[in-house]
Amino acid sequence: MNQKFISSNTITNGDRWSKLVSLFDSFYAHYVKRELSQGERGVLHTAIRILVWRVEAKTFKNMCQLRYQYVSRAKERALYKRRNVENRLEAKFTARYQEIPNKNCHSLPLVDRGILARDVDYDTIIYDTYDYLDKFIGFKLSDILYAAFYKYFLQNGDDRALTAANYIKYGTNDNQEIWLLKYGVMFEDMTILKPHITSINQNELIVNQTFYQLPEDKRRAVERFVN
């Protein structure tokens, strides 16, 4: 599948990533009050990676492309294309979604071991990423992590904890974007809408006159809330 590369400044490699994952392991183990099984760790590690990609990519489409690029080793294949590495590079491991906590959960790869990187199916990435977001990150994990970071912020006044809480729950620390999400606006529409919003909070959404020059389908996302 031909995919354009999505820019990523992710920390999902190297020592910093290993330390971050270890901290989340410890946190989740404390939450479930026992050691994690290998399968649980695989699901958690993949979920944390997707959380980071959500912050970078914003939209679901871009998030899936980042995950596809990672699993299919797209940049490596492009870099070494002339050396015929496509016939040797195997896909990277990513855990198939499973419901956790479940101490009997075994480590299951989304892509069978030995599959060539070039043969990774993009639709498989889409469906599995949606399961992570809908069934674990959005329904369980983000609430647990948000509550922990927000509680720490309230107790210690550390703005970094509030920033982390916002990124985990909303995928952004931009106050206007957070309120737009609360109003039901998707990230896909924010780039178009934000320049035309004067102010937004829990009580009102005020737009400038240029808002009414936007196409009707773009205005529709927030028009019923406009004062």
C-alpha positions in Angstrom: 0.0 0.0 0.0 1.3 3.4 -0.9 1.1 5.8 2.0 2.5 9.3 2.4 4.8 9.5 5.4 3.3 11.3 8.4 5.9 13.3 10.3 6.7 11.9 13.8 8.9 13.4 16.5 7.8 10.5 18.8 9.8 9.4 21.9 8.7 5.8 21.2 12.2 4.6 20.8 15.4 4.4 22.8 16.1 4.7 26.5 13.5 7.4 27.2 10.8 5.2 25.8 11.9 2.2 27.8 11.9 4.2 31.0 8.4 5.7 30.2 7.0 2.2 29.5 8.5 0.9 32.7 6.8 3.7 34.7 3.4 2.9 33.1 3.9 -0.8 33.8 4.4 0.0 37.5 1.4 2.4 37.6 -0.9 -0.1 36.0 0.3 -3.0 38.1 -0.4 -0.8 41.2 -3.8 -0.1 39.8 -4.7 -3.8 39.4 -2.8 -4.7 42.6 -0.7 -7.5 41.1 2.1 -8.1 38.6 1.1 -7.9 35.0 1.1 -10.9 32.7 3.2 -10.8 29.5 0.0 -10.4 27.4 -1.2 -7.5 29.6 2.1 -5.8 29.2 2.0 -6.1 25.4 -1.5 -4.6 25.2 -0.5 -1.8 27.7 2.7 -1.0 25.8 0.9 -0.8 22.5 -1.9 1.4 24.0 0.7 3.8 25.4 2.4 4.0 22.0 -1.0 4.7 20.4 -1.7 7.4 23.0 1.6 9.1 22.0 0.7 8.9 18.3 -2.8 10.3 19.1 -1.1 13.5 20.4 1.1 13.8 17.4 -1.3 12.8 14.7 -4.6 14.3 16.0 -6.8 12.6 13.5 -7.7 8.9 13.4 -6.5 8.6 9.8 -3.1 10.0 10.6 -2.8 7.9 13.8 -3.4 4.8 11.7 -0.8 5.9 9.2 1.8 6.4 11.9 1.1 2.9 13.3 1.2 1.4 9.8 4.5 3.1 9.1 5.9 1.7 12.3 4.7 -1.9 11.9 5.4 -2.1 8.2 8.8 -0.3 8.7 7.9 2.0 5.8 10.7 4.5 6.2 13.3 1.7 6.5 12.0 0.1 3.3 12.0 3.4 1.5 15.6 4.2 2.7 17.0 0.9 1.6 14.8 0.3 -1.4 17.7 -0.1 -3.8 19.3 -2.8 -1.6 16.2 -5.1 -2.1 15.6 -5.2 1.7 11.8 -5.6 1.1 12.4 -9.4 0.7 14.1 -9.6 4.1 12.6 -7.1 6.5 10.0 -8.6 8.8 7.1 -6.6 10.3 7.6 -5.1 13.7 5.7 -6.5 16.6 2.5 -4.8 17.8 0.1 -6.4 20.2 -3.3 -7.4 19.0 -6.0 -5.8 21.1 -7.3 -7.9 24.0 -9.4 -6.8 26.9 -7.4 -6.2 30.1 -7.0 -6.5 33.0 -6.9 -10.2 32.5 -4.1 -12.2 34.2 -4.6 -15.1 31.8 -4.0 -12.9 28.7 -1.3 -14.2 26.4 0.9 -12.1 24.1 -0.7 -12.1 20.7 0.8 -10.3 17.7 -1.5 -8.4 15.4 0.6 -9.5 12.5 1.9 -13.1 12.4 5.5 -13.4 13.2 7.6 -13.9 10.0 5.3 -11.7 7.9 7.3 -9.4 5.6 7.0 -5.7 6.5 5.8 -5.0 3.0 2.9 -7.4 3.4 1.3 -5.7 6.4 -2.4 -5.1 5.8 -3.5 -1.5 6.4 -7.1 -2.4 7.1 -6.0 -4.7 9.9 -4.2 -1.8 11.5 -7.3 0.4 11.2 -9.6 -2.1 12.9 -7.2 -3.0 15.7 -6.4 0.7 16.4 -10.1 1.5 16.6 -10.5 -1.3 19.1 -7.7 0.1 21.3 -9.2 3.6 21.2 -12.8 2.6 21.7 -12.5 -0.3 24.1 -9.5 0.4 26.2 -7.9 3.9 25.8 -11.2 5.8 25.6 -13.3 3.6 27.8 -10.7 2.7 30.6 -7.1 3.8 30.4 -7.4 7.5 29.7 -9.8 8.0 32.6 -7.4 6.1 35.0 -4.4 8.1 33.9 -6.2 11.4 33.7 -7.5 11.0 37.3 -4.0 10.2 38.6 -2.3 13.1 36.9 -5.1 15.6 37.7 -5.1 14.5 41.4 -1.3 15.1 41.5 -1.8 18.5 39.9 -4.4 19.5 42.6 -2.2 18.2 45.4 1.1 19.7 44.2 0.2 22.5 41.8 2.6 21.1 39.2 1.4 22.3 35.8 3.3 19.5 34.1 0.8 17.1 35.6 -2.1 19.1 34.3 -0.5 19.1 30.8 0.0 15.4 30.9 -3.6 14.9 32.0 -4.9 17.0 29.1 -2.8 15.2 26.6 -3.9 11.8 27.9 -7.7 12.6 27.9 -8.0 15.0 25.0 -4.8 14.5 22.9 -4.0 18.2 23.2 -3.1 20.8 25.8 -4.6 23.7 23.7 -7.5 25.1 25.7 -9.5 26.1 22.6 -9.1 22.7 21.1 -10.2 21.0 24.4 -13.4 23.1 24.5 -14.1 22.3 20.8 -13.7 18.6 21.6 -16.2 19.1 24.4 -18.6 20.8 21.9 -18.3 17.7 19.7 -15.9 19.1 17.1 -13.5 16.6 15.6 -9.8 17.4 15.1 -10.4 17.1 11.3 -12.5 20.3 11.4 -10.5 22.3 13.9 -7.9 23.7 11.6 -10.7 25.3 9.5 -12.8 26.5 12.5 -10.2 27.8 15.0 -9.3 31.0 13.1 -12.9 32.1 13.1 -13.6 31.6 16.9 -13.2 34.7 19.1 -13.7 32.9 22.4 -15.0 29.6 23.8 -15.8 28.3 27.3 -18.4 26.2 29.1 -21.0 29.0 28.8 -20.6 30.3 25.2 -19.0 30.1 21.9 -18.4 33.4 20.1 -17.3 33.6 16.5 -16.2 36.5 14.3 -18.0 37.5 11.1 -15.7 35.5 8.9 -17.2 32.3 10.4 -20.3 32.9 8.3 -18.2 32.8 5.1 -17.3 29.2 5.7 -19.1 26.4 3.8 -22.3 25.4 5.5 -21.1 21.8 6.2 -18.1 23.3 8.2 -20.3 25.8 10.1 -22.8 23.0 11.0 -20.4 21.5 13.6 -20.8 24.4 16.0 -23.4 26.7 14.6 -26.1 25.6 17.1 -23.9 26.7 20.0 -23.0 30.1 18.6 -24.3 33.1 20.6 
